[in-house]
Amino acid sequence: MAPMSVSGHKKTSADPVRAQREKVRTWVSYGIRSGTALFGLATTILIMGLLLGLNDVITGLVLGCIILGSIALAPAMVFHYGVKAADREDRATGR
């Protein structure tokens, strides 16, 4: 049985395209995790700010987390769908 990657897909070092796709899949995973974490952090800071009183620092932190989360999450989602489509096409063509 071939070794499995973190994402559950088989690792194939013989095919450079699949090896590159696995690298992209790993970076996509990092992007989704970090983007989601930043949005969660922004939500937490906003709720704490609403309870304790909003000020410029809290507003800046929330805005910064949302911007950084968007920068991390948006391309990760696009590449995620691309990798899924490539996997689906490989299965359809029997590769």
Distance bins in CASP14 RR format, pairs under 12 A and 6 or more apart:
PFRMAT RR
TARGET T0000
AUTHOR 0000-0000-0000
RMODE 2
METHOD distances of the structure
MODEL  1
1 10 0 0 0 0 1 0 0 0 0 0 0
1 11 0 0 0 0 0 1 0 0 0 0 0
2 8 0 0 0 0 0 1 0 0 0 0 0
2 9 0 0 0 0 1 0 0 0 0 0 0
2 10 1 0 1 0 0 0 0 0 0 0 0
2 11 1 0 0 1 0 0 0 0 0 0 0
2 12 1 0 0 1 0 0 0 0 0 0 0
2 13 0 0 0 0 1 0 0 0 0 0 0
2 14 0 0 0 0 0 1 0 0 0 0 0
2 15 0 0 0 0 0 1 0 0 0 0 0
2 18 0 0 0 0 0 1 0 0 0 0 0
3 9 0 0 0 0 0 1 0 0 0 0 0
3 10 1 0 0 1 0 0 0 0 0 0 0
3 11 1 0 1 0 0 0 0 0 0 0 0
3 12 0 0 0 0 1 0 0 0 0 0 0
3 13 0 0 0 0 1 0 0 0 0 0 0
3 22 0 0 0 0 0 1 0 0 0 0 0
4 10 1 0 0 1 0 0 0 0 0 0 0
4 11 1 0 0 1 0 0 0 0 0 0 0
4 12 0 0 0 0 0 1 0 0 0 0 0
4 22 0 0 0 0 0 1 0 0 0 0 0
5 11 1 0 1 0 0 0 0 0 0 0 0
5 12 0 0 0 0 1 0 0 0 0 0 0
5 13 0 0 0 0 0 1 0 0 0 0 0
5 18 0 0 0 0 0 1 0 0 0 0 0
5 19 0 0 0 0 0 1 0 0 0 0 0
5 21 0 0 0 0 0 1 0 0 0 0 0
5 22 1 0 1 0 0 0 0 0 0 0 0
5 23 0 0 0 0 0 1 0 0 0 0 0
5 24 0 0 0 0 0 1 0 0 0 0 0
5 25 1 0 0 1 0 0 0 0 0 0 0
5 26 1 0 0 1 0 0 0 0 0 0 0
5 29 0 0 0 0 1 0 0 0 0 0 0
6 22 0 0 0 0 1 0 0 0 0 0 0
6 23 0 0 0 0 0 1 0 0 0 0 0
6 25 0 0 0 0 1 0 0 0 0 0 0
6 26 1 0 0 1 0 0 0 0 0 0 0
6 28 0 0 0 0 0 1 0 0 0 0 0
6 29 1 0 0 1 0 0 0 0 0 0 0
6 30 0 0 0 0 0 1 0 0 0 0 0
6 33 0 0 0 0 0 1 0 0 0 0 0
7 21 0 0 0 0 0 1 0 0 0 0 0
7 22 1 0 0 1 0 0 0 0 0 0 0
7 23 0 0 0 0 0 1 0 0 0 0 0
7 24 0 0 0 0 0 1 0 0 0 0 0
7 25 1 0 1 0 0 0 0 0 0 0 0
7 26 1 0 0 1 0 0 0 0 0 0 0
7 27 0 0 0 0 0 1 0 0 0 0 0
7 28 0 0 0 0 1 0 0 0 0 0 0
7 29 1 0 0 1 0 0 0 0 0 0 0
7 30 0 0 0 0 0 1 0 0 0 0 0
7 32 0 0 0 0 0 1 0 0 0 0 0
7 80 0 0 0 0 0 1 0 0 0 0 0
7 83 0 0 0 0 1 0 0 0 0 0 0
7 84 0 0 0 0 0 1 0 0 0 0 0
7 87 0 0 0 0 0 1 0 0 0 0 0
8 22 0 0 0 0 0 1 0 0 0 0 0
8 25 0 0 0 0 1 0 0 0 0 0 0
8 26 0 0 0 0 0 1 0 0 0 0 0
8 29 0 0 0 0 0 1 0 0 0 0 0
8 87 0 0 0 0 0 1 0 0 0 0 0
9 18 0 0 0 0 1 0 0 0 0 0 0
9 19 0 0 0 0 0 1 0 0 0 0 0
9 21 0 0 0 0 1 0 0 0 0 0 0
9 22 1 0 0 1 0 0 0 0 0 0 0
9 23 0 0 0 0 0 1 0 0 0 0 0
9 24 0 0 0 0 0 1 0 0 0 0 0
9 25 1 0 0 1 0 0 0 0 0 0 0
9 26 0 0 0 0 0 1 0 0 0 0 0
9 29 0 0 0 0 0 1 0 0 0 0 0
9 83 0 0 0 0 1 0 0 0 0 0 0
9 84 0 0 0 0 0 1 0 0 0 0 0
9 86 0 0 0 0 0 1 0 0 0 0 0
9 87 1 0 0 1 0 0 0 0 0 0 0
9 90 0 0 0 0 0 1 0 0 0 0 0
9 91 0 0 0 0 0 1 0 0 0 0 0
10 18 0 0 0 0 1 0 0 0 0 0 0
10 19 0 0 0 0 0 1 0 0 0 0 0
10 21 0 0 0 0 0 1 0 0 0 0 0
10 22 0 0 0 0 1 0 0 0 0 0 0
10 25 0 0 0 0 0 1 0 0 0 0 0
10 87 0 0 0 0 0 1 0 0 0 0 0
10 90 0 0 0 0 0 1 0 0 0 0 0
11 18 0 0 0 0 1 0 0 0 0 0 0
11 19 0 0 0 0 1 0 0 0 0 0 0
11 21 0 0 0 0 0 1 0 0 0 0 0
11 22 1 0 0 1 0 0 0 0 0 0 0
11 23 0 0 0 0 0 1 0 0 0 0 0
11 25 0 0 0 0 0 1 0 0 0 0 0
11 26 0 0 0 0 0 1 0 0 0 0 0
12 18 1 0 1 0 0 0 0 0 0 0 0
12 19 1 0 0 1 0 0 0 0 0 0 0
12 20 0 0 0 0 0 1 0 0 0 0 0
12 21 0 0 0 0 1 0 0 0 0 0 0
12 22 0 0 0 0 1 0 0 0 0 0 0
12 90 0 0 0 0 0 1 0 0 0 0 0
12 95 0 0 0 0 0 1 0 0 0 0 0
13 19 1 0 1 0 0 0 0 0 0 0 0
13 20 0 0 0 0 0 1 0 0 0 0 0
13 22 0 0 0 0 1 0 0 0 0 0 0
13 23 0 0 0 0 0 1 0 0 0 0 0
15 21 0 0 0 0 1 0 0 0 0 0 0
15 22 0 0 0 0 1 0 0 0 0 0 0
15 86 0 0 0 0 0 1 0 0 0 0 0
15 90 0 0 0 0 1 0 0 0 0 0 0
15 95 0 0 0 0 1 0 0 0 0 0 0
16 22 0 0 0 0 0 1 0 0 0 0 0
16 23 0 0 0 0 0 1 0 0 0 0 0
17 23 0 0 0 0 0 1 0 0 0 0 0
17 24 0 0 0 0 0 1 0 0 0 0 0
17 83 0 0 0 0 0 1 0 0 0 0 0
17 86 0 0 0 0 1 0 0 0 0 0 0
17 87 0 0 0 0 0 1 0 0 0 0 0
17 89 0 0 0 0 0 1 0 0 0 0 0
17 90 0 0 0 0 1 0 0 0 0 0 0
17 95 0 0 0 0 1 0 0 0 0 0 0
18 24 0 0 0 0 0 1 0 0 0 0 0
18 25 0 0 0 0 1 0 0 0 0 0 0
18 83 0 0 0 0 0 1 0 0 0 0 0
18 86 0 0 0 0 1 0 0 0 0 0 0
18 87 0 0 0 0 1 0 0 0 0 0 0
18 90 0 0 0 0 1 0 0 0 0 0 0
18 95 0 0 0 0 1 0 0 0 0 0 0
19 25 0 0 0 0 0 1 0 0 0 0 0
19 26 0 0 0 0 0 1 0 0 0 0 0
20 26 0 0 0 0 0 1 0 0 0 0 0
20 27 0 0 0 0 0 1 0 0 0 0 0
20 79 0 0 0 0 0 1 0 0 0 0 0
20 83 0 0 0 0 0 1 0 0 0 0 0
20 86 0 0 0 0 0 1 0 0 0 0 0
21 27 0 0 0 0 0 1 0 0 0 0 0
21 28 0 0 0 0 0 1 0 0 0 0 0
21 79 0 0 0 0 1 0 0 0 0 0 0
21 80 0 0 0 0 0 1 0 0 0 0 0
21 82 0 0 0 0 1 0 0 0 0 0 0
21 83 1 0 1 0 0 0 0 0 0 0 0
21 84 0 0 0 0 0 1 0 0 0 0 0
21 85 0 0 0 0 0 1 0 0 0 0 0
21 86 1 0 0 1 0 0 0 0 0 0 0
21 87 1 0 0 1 0 0 0 0 0 0 0
21 89 0 0 0 0 0 1 0 0 0 0 0
21 90 0 0 0 0 1 0 0 0 0 0 0
21 95 0 0 0 0 0 1 0 0 0 0 0
22 28 0 0 0 0 0 1 0 0 0 0 0
22 29 0 0 0 0 0 1 0 0 0 0 0
22 83 0 0 0 0 1 0 0 0 0 0 0
22 86 0 0 0 0 0 1 0 0 0 0 0
22 87 0 0 0 0 0 1 0 0 0 0 0
23 29 0 0 0 0 0 1 0 0 0 0 0
23 30 0 0 0 0 0 1 0 0 0 0 0
23 79 0 0 0 0 0 1 0 0 0 0 0
23 83 0 0 0 0 0 1 0 0 0 0 0
24 30 0 0 0 0 0 1 0 0 0 0 0
24 31 0 0 0 0 0 1 0 0 0 0 0
24 75 0 0 0 0 0 1 0 0 0 0 0
24 76 0 0 0 0 1 0 0 0 0 0 0
24 78 0 0 0 0 0 1 0 0 0 0 0
24 79 1 0 1 0 0 0 0 0 0 0 0
24 80 0 0 0 0 1 0 0 0 0 0 0
24 81 0 0 0 0 0 1 0 0 0 0 0
24 82 0 0 0 0 1 0 0 0 0 0 0
24 83 1 0 1 0 0 0 0 0 0 0 0
24 84 0 0 0 0 0 1 0 0 0 0 0
24 86 0 0 0 0 1 0 0 0 0 0 0
24 87 0 0 0 0 0 1 0 0 0 0 0
25 31 0 0 0 0 0 1 0 0 0 0 0
25 32 0 0 0 0 0 1 0 0 0 0 0
25 76 0 0 0 0 0 1 0 0 0 0 0
25 79 0 0 0 0 1 0 0 0 0 0 0
25 80 0 0 0 0 1 0 0 0 0 0 0
25 81 0 0 0 0 0 1 0 0 0 0 0
25 82 0 0 0 0 0 1 0 0 0 0 0
25 83 1 0 1 0 0 0 0 0 0 0 0
25 84 0 0 0 0 1 0 0 0 0 0 0
25 86 0 0 0 0 1 0 0 0 0 0 0
25 87 0 0 0 0 1 0 0 0 0 0 0
26 32 0 0 0 0 0 1 0 0 0 0 0
26 33 0 0 0 0 0 1 0 0 0 0 0
26 76 0 0 0 0 0 1 0 0 0 0 0
26 79 0 0 0 0 0 1 0 0 0 0 0
26 80 0 0 0 0 0 1 0 0 0 0 0
26 83 0 0 0 0 0 1 0 0 0 0 0
27 33 0 0 0 0 0 1 0 0 0 0 0
27 34 0 0 0 0 0 1 0 0 0 0 0
27 72 0 0 0 0 0 1 0 0 0 0 0
27 75 0 0 0 0 1 0 0 0 0 0 0
27 76 1 0 0 1 0 0 0 0 0 0 0
27 79 1 0 0 1 0 0 0 0 0 0 0
27 80 0 0 0 0 0 1 0 0 0 0 0
27 83 0 0 0 0 0 1 0 0 0 0 0
28 34 0 0 0 0 0 1 0 0 0 0 0
28 35 0 0 0 0 0 1 0 0 0 0 0
28 72 0 0 0 0 0 1 0 0 0 0 0
28 73 0 0 0 0 0 1 0 0 0 0 0
28 74 0 0 0 0 0 1 0 0 0 0 0
28 75 0 0 0 0 1 0 0 0 0 0 0
28 76 1 0 1 0 0 0 0 0 0 0 0
28 77 0 0 0 0 1 0 0 0 0 0 0
28 78 0 0 0 0 1 0 0 0 0 0 0
28 79 1 0 1 0 0 0 0 0 0 0 0
28 80 1 0 1 0 0 0 0 0 0 0 0
28 81 0 0 0 0 1 0 0 0 0 0 0
28 82 0 0 0 0 1 0 0 0 0 0 0
28 83 1 0 0 1 0 0 0 0 0 0 0
28 84 0 0 0 0 1 0 0 0 0 0 0
29 35 0 0 0 0 0 1 0 0 0 0 0
29 36 0 0 0 0 0 1 0 0 0 0 0
29 72 0 0 0 0 0 1 0 0 0 0 0
29 73 0 0 0 0 0 1 0 0 0 0 0
29 76 0 0 0 0 1 0 0 0 0 0 0
29 77 0 0 0 0 0 1 0 0 0 0 0
29 79 0 0 0 0 0 1 0 0 0 0 0
29 80 0 0 0 0 1 0 0 0 0 0 0
29 83 0 0 0 0 0 1 0 0 0 0 0
30 36 0 0 0 0 0 1 0 0 0 0 0
30 37 0 0 0 0 0 1 0 0 0 0 0
30 72 0 0 0 0 1 0 0 0 0 0 0
30 73 0 0 0 0 0 1 0 0 0 0 0
30 75 0 0 0 0 0 1 0 0 0 0 0
30 76 1 0 0 1 0 0 0 0 0 0 0
30 79 0 0 0 0 0 1 0 0 0 0 0
30 80 0 0 0 0 0 1 0 0 0 0 0
31 37 0 0 0 0 1 0 0 0 0 0 0
31 38 0 0 0 0 1 0 0 0 0 0 0
31 39 0 0 0 0 0 1 0 0 0 0 0
31 68 0 0 0 0 0 1 0 0 0 0 0
31 69 0 0 0 0 1 0 0 0 0 0 0
31 70 0 0 0 0 0 1 0 0 0 0 0
31 71 0 0 0 0 1 0 0 0 0 0 0
31 72 1 0 1 0 0 0 0 0 0 0 0
31 73 1 0 0 1 0 0 0 0 0 0 0
31 74 0 0 0 0 1 0 0 0 0 0 0
31 75 0 0 0 0 1 0 0 0 0 0 0
31 76 1 1 0 0 0 0 0 0 0 0 0
31 77 0 0 0 0 1 0 0 0 0 0 0
31 78 0 0 0 0 0 1 0 0 0 0 0
31 79 0 0 0 0 1 0 0 0 0 0 0
31 80 0 0 0 0 1 0 0 0 0 0 0
32 38 0 0 0 0 0 1 0 0 0 0 0
32 39 0 0 0 0 0 1 0 0 0 0 0
32 69 0 0 0 0 0 1 0 0 0 0 0
32 72 0 0 0 0 1 0 0 0 0 0 0
32 73 1 0 0 1 0 0 0 0 0 0 0
32 74 0 0 0 0 0 1 0 0 0 0 0
32 75 0 0 0 0 0 1 0 0 0 0 0
32 76 1 0 1 0 0 0 0 0 0 0 0
32 77 1 0 0 1 0 0 0 0 0 0 0
32 78 0 0 0 0 0 1 0 0 0 0 0
32 79 0 0 0 0 1 0 0 0 0 0 0
32 80 1 0 0 1 0 0 0 0 0 0 0
32 81 0 0 0 0 0 1 0 0 0 0 0
32 83 0 0 0 0 0 1 0 0 0 0 0
33 39 0 0 0 0 0 1 0 0 0 0 0
33 40 0 0 0 0 0 1 0 0 0 0 0
33 69 0 0 0 0 0 1 0 0 0 0 0
33 72 0 0 0 0 1 0 0 0 0 0 0
33 73 0 0 0 0 1 0 0 0 0 0 0
33 76 0 0 0 0 1 0 0 0 0 0 0
33 80 0 0 0 0 0 1 0 0 0 0 0
34 40 0 0 0 0 0 1 0 0 0 0 0
34 41 0 0 0 0 0 1 0 0 0 0 0
34 65 0 0 0 0 0 1 0 0 0 0 0
34 68 0 0 0 0 1 0 0 0 0 0 0
34 69 1 0 0 1 0 0 0 0 0 0 0
34 70 0 0 0 0 0 1 0 0 0 0 0
34 71 0 0 0 0 1 0 0 0 0 0 0
34 72 1 0 1 0 0 0 0 0 0 0 0
34 73 1 0 0 1 0 0 0 0 0 0 0
34 75 0 0 0 0 0 1 0 0 0 0 0
34 76 0 0 0 0 1 0 0 0 0 0 0
35 41 0 0 0 0 1 0 0 0 0 0 0
35 42 0 0 0 0 1 0 0 0 0 0 0
35 64 0 0 0 0 0 1 0 0 0 0 0
35 65 0 0 0 0 1 0 0 0 0 0 0
35 66 0 0 0 0 1 0 0 0 0 0 0
35 67 0 0 0 0 0 1 0 0 0 0 0
35 68 1 0 0 1 0 0 0 0 0 0 0
35 69 1 0 1 0 0 0 0 0 0 0 0
35 70 1 0 0 1 0 0 0 0 0 0 0
35 71 0 0 0 0 1 0 0 0 0 0 0
35 72 1 0 1 0 0 0 0 0 0 0 0
35 73 1 0 1 0 0 0 0 0 0 0 0
35 74 0 0 0 0 1 0 0 0 0 0 0
35 75 0 0 0 0 0 1 0 0 0 0 0
35 76 1 0 0 1 0 0 0 0 0 0 0
35 77 0 0 0 0 1 0 0 0 0 0 0
36 42 0 0 0 0 0 1 0 0 0 0 0
36 43 0 0 0 0 0 1 0 0 0 0 0
36 65 0 0 0 0 0 1 0 0 0 0 0
36 68 0 0 0 0 0 1 0 0 0 0 0
36 69 0 0 0 0 1 0 0 0 0 0 0
36 70 0 0 0 0 0 1 0 0 0 0 0
36 72 0 0 0 0 1 0 0 0 0 0 0
36 73 1 0 0 1 0 0 0 0 0 0 0
36 76 0 0 0 0 1 0 0 0 0 0 0
36 77 0 0 0 0 0 1 0 0 0 0 0
37 43 0 0 0 0 0 1 0 0 0 0 0
37 44 0 0 0 0 0 1 0 0 0 0 0
37 65 0 0 0 0 1 0 0 0 0 0 0
37 68 0 0 0 0 0 1 0 0 0 0 0
37 69 0 0 0 0 1 0 0 0 0 0 0
37 72 0 0 0 0 1 0 0 0 0 0 0
37 73 0 0 0 0 1 0 0 0 0 0 0
38 44 0 0 0 0 0 1 0 0 0 0 0
38 45 0 0 0 0 0 1 0 0 0 0 0
38 61 0 0 0 0 0 1 0 0 0 0 0
38 62 0 0 0 0 0 1 0 0 0 0 0
38 63 0 0 0 0 0 1 0 0 0 0 0
38 64 0 0 0 0 1 0 0 0 0 0 0
38 65 1 0 1 0 0 0 0 0 0 0 0
38 66 1 0 0 1 0 0 0 0 0 0 0
38 67 0 0 0 0 1 0 0 0 0 0 0
38 68 1 0 1 0 0 0 0 0 0 0 0
38 69 1 1 0 0 0 0 0 0 0 0 0
38 70 0 0 0 0 1 0 0 0 0 0 0
38 71 0 0 0 0 1 0 0 0 0 0 0
38 72 1 0 0 1 0 0 0 0 0 0 0
38 73 1 0 0 1 0 0 0 0 0 0 0
38 74 0 0 0 0 0 1 0 0 0 0 0
38 76 0 0 0 0 0 1 0 0 0 0 0
39 45 0 0 0 0 0 1 0 0 0 0 0
39 46 0 0 0 0 0 1 0 0 0 0 0
39 62 0 0 0 0 0 1 0 0 0 0 0
39 64 0 0 0 0 0 1 0 0 0 0 0
39 65 1 0 0 1 0 0 0 0 0 0 0
39 66 1 0 0 1 0 0 0 0 0 0 0
39 67 0 0 0 0 0 1 0 0 0 0 0
39 68 0 0 0 0 1 0 0 0 0 0 0
39 69 1 0 1 0 0 0 0 0 0 0 0
39 70 0 0 0 0 1 0 0 0 0 0 0
39 71 0 0 0 0 0 1 0 0 0 0 0
39 72 0 0 0 0 1 0 0 0 0 0 0
39 73 1 0 0 1 0 0 0 0 0 0 0
39 74 0 0 0 0 0 1 0 0 0 0 0
40 46 0 0 0 0 1 0 0 0 0 0 0
40 47 0 0 0 0 1 0 0 0 0 0 0
40 48 0 0 0 0 0 1 0 0 0 0 0
40 62 0 0 0 0 0 1 0 0 0 0 0
40 65 1 0 0 1 0 0 0 0 0 0 0
40 66 0 0 0 0 1 0 0 0 0 0 0
40 68 0 0 0 0 0 1 0 0 0 0 0
40 69 0 0 0 0 1 0 0 0 0 0 0
40 73 0 0 0 0 0 1 0 0 0 0 0
41 47 0 0 0 0 0 1 0 0 0 0 0
41 48 0 0 0 0 0 1 0 0 0 0 0
41 61 0 0 0 0 1 0 0 0 0 0 0
41 62 0 0 0 0 1 0 0 0 0 0 0
41 64 0 0 0 0 1 0 0 0 0 0 0
41 65 1 0 1 0 0 0 0 0 0 0 0
41 66 0 0 0 0 1 0 0 0 0 0 0
41 68 0 0 0 0 1 0 0 0 0 0 0
41 69 0 0 0 0 1 0 0 0 0 0 0
41 72 0 0 0 0 0 1 0 0 0 0 0
42 48 0 0 0 0 0 1 0 0 0 0 0
42 49 0 0 0 0 0 1 0 0 0 0 0
42 58 0 0 0 0 0 1 0 0 0 0 0
42 59 0 0 0 0 0 1 0 0 0 0 0
42 60 0 0 0 0 1 0 0 0 0 0 0
42 61 1 0 0 1 0 0 0 0 0 0 0
42 62 1 0 1 0 0 0 0 0 0 0 0
42 63 0 0 0 0 1 0 0 0 0 0 0
42 64 1 0 0 1 0 0 0 0 0 0 0
42 65 1 1 0 0 0 0 0 0 0 0 0
42 66 1 0 1 0 0 0 0 0 0 0 0
42 67 0 0 0 0 1 0 0 0 0 0 0
42 68 0 0 0 0 1 0 0 0 0 0 0
42 69 1 0 0 1 0 0 0 0 0 0 0
42 70 0 0 0 0 0 1 0 0 0 0 0
42 73 0 0 0 0 0 1 0 0 0 0 0
43 49 0 0 0 0 0 1 0 0 0 0 0
43 50 0 0 0 0 0 1 0 0 0 0 0
43 61 0 0 0 0 0 1 0 0 0 0 0
43 62 0 0 0 0 1 0 0 0 0 0 0
43 65 0 0 0 0 1 0 0 0 0 0 0
43 66 0 0 0 0 1 0 0 0 0 0 0
43 69 0 0 0 0 0 1 0 0 0 0 0
44 50 0 0 0 0 0 1 0 0 0 0 0
44 51 0 0 0 0 0 1 0 0 0 0 0
44 58 0 0 0 0 0 1 0 0 0 0 0
44 61 0 0 0 0 0 1 0 0 0 0 0
44 62 0 0 0 0 1 0 0 0 0 0 0
44 65 0 0 0 0 1 0 0 0 0 0 0
45 51 0 0 0 0 0 1 0 0 0 0 0
45 52 0 0 0 0 0 1 0 0 0 0 0
45 53 0 0 0 0 0 1 0 0 0 0 0
45 54 0 0 0 0 0 1 0 0 0 0 0
45 55 0 0 0 0 0 1 0 0 0 0 0
45 57 0 0 0 0 1 0 0 0 0 0 0
45 58 1 0 0 1 0 0 0 0 0 0 0
45 59 0 0 0 0 1 0 0 0 0 0 0
45 60 0 0 0 0 1 0 0 0 0 0 0
45 61 1 0 1 0 0 0 0 0 0 0 0
45 62 1 0 1 0 0 0 0 0 0 0 0
45 63 0 0 0 0 0 1 0 0 0 0 0
45 64 0 0 0 0 1 0 0 0 0 0 0
45 65 1 0 0 1 0 0 0 0 0 0 0
45 66 0 0 0 0 0 1 0 0 0 0 0
46 52 0 0 0 0 0 1 0 0 0 0 0
46 53 0 0 0 0 0 1 0 0 0 0 0
46 54 0 0 0 0 1 0 0 0 0 0 0
46 58 1 0 0 1 0 0 0 0 0 0 0
46 59 0 0 0 0 1 0 0 0 0 0 0
46 60 0 0 0 0 0 1 0 0 0 0 0
46 61 0 0 0 0 1 0 0 0 0 0 0
46 62 1 0 1 0 0 0 0 0 0 0 0
46 63 0 0 0 0 1 0 0 0 0 0 0
46 64 0 0 0 0 0 1 0 0 0 0 0
46 65 0 0 0 0 1 0 0 0 0 0 0
46 66 0 0 0 0 1 0 0 0 0 0 0
47 53 0 0 0 0 0 1 0 0 0 0 0
47 54 0 0 0 0 0 1 0 0 0 0 0
47 58 0 0 0 0 0 1 0 0 0 0 0
47 62 0 0 0 0 1 0 0 0 0 0 0
48 54 0 0 0 0 1 0 0 0 0 0 0
48 55 0 0 0 0 0 1 0 0 0 0 0
48 57 0 0 0 0 0 1 0 0 0 0 0
48 58 1 0 0 1 0 0 0 0 0 0 0
48 61 0 0 0 0 1 0 0 0 0 0 0
48 62 0 0 0 0 1 0 0 0 0 0 0
49 55 0 0 0 0 1 0 0 0 0 0 0
49 56 0 0 0 0 0 1 0 0 0 0 0
49 57 0 0 0 0 1 0 0 0 0 0 0
49 58 1 0 1 0 0 0 0 0 0 0 0
49 59 0 0 0 0 1 0 0 0 0 0 0
49 60 0 0 0 0 0 1 0 0 0 0 0
49 61 0 0 0 0 1 0 0 0 0 0 0
49 62 0 0 0 0 1 0 0 0 0 0 0
50 58 0 0 0 0 1 0 0 0 0 0 0
50 59 0 0 0 0 0 1 0 0 0 0 0
50 62 0 0 0 0 0 1 0 0 0 0 0
51 58 0 0 0 0 0 1 0 0 0 0 0
52 58 0 0 0 0 1 0 0 0 0 0 0
53 59 0 0 0 0 0 1 0 0 0 0 0
54 60 0 0 0 0 0 1 0 0 0 0 0
54 61 0 0 0 0 0 1 0 0 0 0 0
54 62 0 0 0 0 1 0 0 0 0 0 0
54 63 0 0 0 0 0 1 0 0 0 0 0
55 61 0 0 0 0 0 1 0 0 0 0 0
55 62 0 0 0 0 0 1 0 0 0 0 0
56 62 0 0 0 0 0 1 0 0 0 0 0
56 63 0 0 0 0 0 1 0 0 0 0 0
57 63 0 0 0 0 0 1 0 0 0 0 0
57 64 0 0 0 0 0 1 0 0 0 0 0
58 64 0 0 0 0 0 1 0 0 0 0 0
58 65 0 0 0 0 0 1 0 0 0 0 0
59 65 0 0 0 0 0 1 0 0 0 0 0
59 66 0 0 0 0 0 1 0 0 0 0 0
60 66 0 0 0 0 1 0 0 0 0 0 0
60 67 0 0 0 0 1 0 0 0 0 0 0
60 68 0 0 0 0 0 1 0 0 0 0 0
61 67 0 0 0 0 0 1 0 0 0 0 0
61 68 0 0 0 0 0 1 0 0 0 0 0
62 68 0 0 0 0 0 1 0 0 0 0 0
62 69 0 0 0 0 0 1 0 0 0 0 0
63 69 0 0 0 0 0 1 0 0 0 0 0
63 70 0 0 0 0 0 1 0 0 0 0 0
64 70 0 0 0 0 1 0 0 0 0 0 0
64 71 0 0 0 0 1 0 0 0 0 0 0
64 72 0 0 0 0 0 1 0 0 0 0 0
65 71 0 0 0 0 0 1 0 0 0 0 0
65 72 0 0 0 0 0 1 0 0 0 0 0
65 73 0 0 0 0 0 1 0 0 0 0 0
66 72 0 0 0 0 0 1 0 0 0 0 0
66 73 0 0 0 0 0 1 0 0 0 0 0
66 74 0 0 0 0 0 1 0 0 0 0 0
67 73 0 0 0 0 0 1 0 0 0 0 0
67 74 0 0 0 0 0 1 0 0 0 0 0
68 74 0 0 0 0 0 1 0 0 0 0 0
69 75 0 0 0 0 0 1 0 0 0 0 0
69 76 0 0 0 0 1 0 0 0 0 0 0
69 77 0 0 0 0 0 1 0 0 0 0 0
70 76 0 0 0 0 0 1 0 0 0 0 0
70 77 0 0 0 0 0 1 0 0 0 0 0
71 77 0 0 0 0 0 1 0 0 0 0 0
72 79 0 0 0 0 0 1 0 0 0 0 0
73 79 0 0 0 0 0 1 0 0 0 0 0
73 80 0 0 0 0 1 0 0 0 0 0 0
74 80 0 0 0 0 0 1 0 0 0 0 0
74 81 0 0 0 0 0 1 0 0 0 0 0
75 81 0 0 0 0 0 1 0 0 0 0 0
75 82 0 0 0 0 0 1 0 0 0 0 0
76 82 0 0 0 0 0 1 0 0 0 0 0
76 83 0 0 0 0 0 1 0 0 0 0 0
77 83 0 0 0 0 0 1 0 0 0 0 0
77 84 0 0 0 0 0 1 0 0 0 0 0
78 84 0 0 0 0 0 1 0 0 0 0 0
78 85 0 0 0 0 0 1 0 0 0 0 0
79 85 0 0 0 0 0 1 0 0 0 0 0
79 86 0 0 0 0 0 1 0 0 0 0 0
80 86 0 0 0 0 0 1 0 0 0 0 0
80 87 0 0 0 0 0 1 0 0 0 0 0
81 87 0 0 0 0 0 1 0 0 0 0 0
81 88 0 0 0 0 0 1 0 0 0 0 0
82 88 0 0 0 0 1 0 0 0 0 0 0
82 89 0 0 0 0 1 0 0 0 0 0 0
82 90 0 0 0 0 0 1 0 0 0 0 0
83 89 0 0 0 0 0 1 0 0 0 0 0
83 90 0 0 0 0 0 1 0 0 0 0 0
84 90 0 0 0 0 0 1 0 0 0 0 0
84 91 0 0 0 0 0 1 0 0 0 0 0
85 91 0 0 0 0 0 1 0 0 0 0 0
85 92 0 0 0 0 0 1 0 0 0 0 0
86 92 0 0 0 0 0 1 0 0 0 0 0
86 93 0 0 0 0 0 1 0 0 0 0 0
86 95 0 0 0 0 0 1 0 0 0 0 0
87 93 0 0 0 0 0 1 0 0 0 0 0
87 94 0 0 0 0 0 1 0 0 0 0 0
87 95 0 0 0 0 1 0 0 0 0 0 0
88 94 0 0 0 0 0 1 0 0 0 0 0
88 95 0 0 0 0 0 1 0 0 0 0 0
89 95 0 0 0 0 1 0 0 0 0 0 0
END
